[in-house]
Amino acid sequence: MSVDWLVNFDCRPKRDLSPLGIYRRQQVLERFETVSAMTRRACPPGGITAIELDFFEITPQGQPLIRTISASDVSDLSGTLEQYGKECASCPANVRSAAFGCFGSVRFPVTGNADHWLISNLPEHMTSPAGSMLVNVMTRLGCDGSELRWMRSSGGRYFELGESPRRSWRLPRGSFSLDADALYEAMFLTSGTVGIAPYHGLLLCYLVGALDEVSLPRFVSTQGELIPTGFRFEPGIEREPSIRDLKMFLLALFRAGRMGMTLSIRMPRRPA
């Protein structure tokens, strides 16, 4: 389970295979590889002649479908992805520097270290440009974390911590507080029907400390005409998987914003 993201950059692989087609092919390959490795470890040498897996999925028409995948099917899928993946090397939307690097995910469960890391990067003072913008944006969006409470209370399936860490600040009149769930809500659940808009994505990067505050006033005052440079977080050198996933997501927002592209988000569905 994960929060999946995609930079909506038009390219031949997406046109030929469709974004969902690429995602499903990758999913099949990963699951087949995992199950095959487990089977080989559990069975004696030479005891396996063939492996077939049944995959349940929903068709574009909404109908349930069970597909049986064999090793030959996996080979065909792998060959197709490898052929198209060669075009990703020079793609400006390749956030992860890998084949189909415009796709990515924030995997569950998110660790407590990641929760604390995220809110620790918020502005120190609400009187700073980023601090004032944080109050205004979160108030306007109405993000209080309530939309994610069901995930937080799912016994560690989605979040390691049962209670979201919180920070509070004093304002000239009153106070302002924010927890990690409110930030996740702003990052993952305010994408609308077409994805996170470029301006919104860059603004989110500012609010959580991924970009410095120097160019924030000019960026906001020109409604995004002066595109910022300089990304503060380096995902490649991060050892904590959850923090690395969050840094990669913010880098995707930054790349998409600079290119004028939206970023699509796919969230787990809330149980009925």
N, C-alpha and C positions, 0 to 999 in steps of 0.2 A: 504494500500500500504506500502511496506517495502523493505529493502534490506535483503534477507534471506541468511543464511549461514548454512553450514553443515560440521562437521568433518567427513572425509571419513574413518571412522574406521569400519572394517568388523565385523558384528555381526549377530546373528540369526534373530532378528527383521527386519533388512535391507534386508537380504537374502530372507526372507519369504514374506514380504510386499512390498519391494522396498522403497528406500528413498522417491520417488514421491508419492507412495501409502500411506506412513505414513503421509506425509505433507498434502495430500488431505483429508484424514480421519480427521485429526486435524482441517483442515479448515472447513469442513462440520459441525463438532461438535460445533465449535465456532460460526459459523453463525446461526445455528439452535438455539443455546442457546440464542443468542442476540435477534433474531426475536421473539422467544417464550416469552422472558421476556417483550419485547415491547408490544406484543399482549395481554398478561395477564394484563398489566397495563392499556391498552386502553379499554378492554372489561369488562363488569360487571361480578361478581363472578358467575360461573356456565354457562356462556354464550359461552364457548369454549368446543366443544366436541372432536375436533381433529385438529391437525396442520400438514399441508403438505407444503413443499417448493420446488420450482423448481430451480435447480442449473445448470448453464451453464458451460460447460467445453470443452476442446479440447482433443480428444483421442490421444494415442501415434502415431496413423496413421495420425494425423492432421485433423480429421473430427470433426465438431461441434456436441455436444451431450447435450441434456437437460435431466436431471435426476430428478425424483420426490422423495423426501426424506420424510418419515413419522417418527413418534415417534419410531416405532418398528425398523426401519432401524438405527436410531440414537442409540438405545439401543444395537443393534448388533455391530455397529462400536465402541461404547464405551467399550463394553466387550472385543472386540479383542485388542484394544489398551491397556486396563488395564492389560490383560493377558501378553502381550509382554513387557509392560512397567515395570513389576516387575524385569526384567533382567537388567534394567538400573542402579539400585542402586549401584552396585559395578563396573560399567564400568569406565575405566580410561578416556574415551572420554566424560563423562557426565559433561559438562562445567557448566550447569545451576543447577546442583544438583536436577534434577527433572526427571520424566519419559520423555524419548526421549530428554534428555538434551544436546545431540550432535547437535540438531537443535536450531536455534535462529534467531533473526532478529533485525535490526535497523529500527524502525518505523518512518514513516513520519507523519506530518512534523517535521523535525529536528529543534530544537529551536535555537534561537540566542545564548543563554547561552552555548549550546553544541558547536557551531561554535567557540566561543571565548575560551572555555575550551580547545578544541583540539589544537588550534594554540598556546595557552599560555604554553603548555607543550613542545614545540619545544626548542632546545638548546638555551641558552642565547648568546653563542658566537660561531661563525662559525670556530674559531680556535681550538675548542675542538674536540675530536675524533668523537663524534656524529654529531657535526656541519659540519665538513669536509665531513663526509659520507652523510649527508643530501644533501649538494650541489651536490656531485657526483651522488648520486642515482637519485635525481629528474631531474638532467640534462640528465642523461643517459636514463631514462624512458620517458622523454619528457612530463611529466605531468604538464600542466599549468591550468587545470580546465576547459578547453574549452569543453570537452566532457560532462560536467555537466551543462553547461550554460542554456540549455533548461529547466532543472529542477528548477534552481534558478529563472528563469523568468516565472514560472507557477502560479503566483499569490498566493503564500503561500501554495500551495498543497504539495510541497516536502520540502521546507525550509521556515522557518519563516521570515528570512531576505531576502530582495530582492537583497542585495549586499553582497558578501562574504567578511568577515573581513580578513585583510592582515597584515603580519609582514614583516619588512625589516631589513637587517643587512649590516653593512659595511664590506667589504673585503679589503685585502691588495691592491687589484687592482679592483676598482669599488664597486658594491653593489650586494646584492642578496635579492629578495623578494619572498614571497610565501603566497597564500591565502588558506582558508579552502577548497575550491573546488579542488585545486591541490592535497591536502592531501587525500580527499575523492576519487579522481580519482586514486591515487596510491594504496589506500586501497581496492577499490571495482572493478576497471576496468582493473587491470593488472594481473588477475588471470589465463589467458590463457584458454586452452580447458580442462585441468584436475584439475584446481583449483590453489589456492595460494600454492606454494611449501614451505616446512618447513623452508628452509634457508631464503627465501623471507619474510615469515611471521614473523620470529623472528627479522629480520632486520627492518621491519616496526614497530615492538614493540619498538625497540631501538630509532628509529627516532622520534617517537611521545611521548617519555618519559615514556613508560610503564615499561622499564627496565633501571637499572642504567648503567652508562658509564664505570664502573670499568672493566668489562670483555669484553667490546666491541672490543678492539684491538685484544685480543686473539681469540675471536669468529670469527672475520673477517679473521684474518691471517691463521686460520686453516680451513677455508671454512666450518665452522659449526661443526667441529668435537668435539670441546669443548662446549657442550650445556650449556647455561646459566641457572642460577637459580634466583629466587627472582622476583616476579611480584609486581609492585608498586601500582597498582590500585585495590581497592576492590569494585566490583560492588554491593555487597549485602547491603552496608551501604549508597549507593548513593540515594538521594531522587528525583533528577531531572531525569525524565524518559529517555530523549534523551541522557544525559551523561551516565546514567546507561547502556543503550543499546550499546553505543560506548565502554564503559569499558568491557562489556561482549564480544563484538566482538574481542577486543584486547586480552582478556583472552583466547578466542577460538583459536586465532592465536598462542598464547604462548603454550597452551596445545597441539595443533596439531603439532607445530614445535618440541616440546620436544619428541613427540611420533613418529616423522618422517612421519606424515600424511599430506595430502593436505587438504585445506579448500575450499569447493565449494561455489560460490557466485551466487545468482540469483537476477538480477537487473530489475527494471521496464523497459519496452521497450519504446524507443523514438517514439513518434507519427510520422506516415509517412507524 
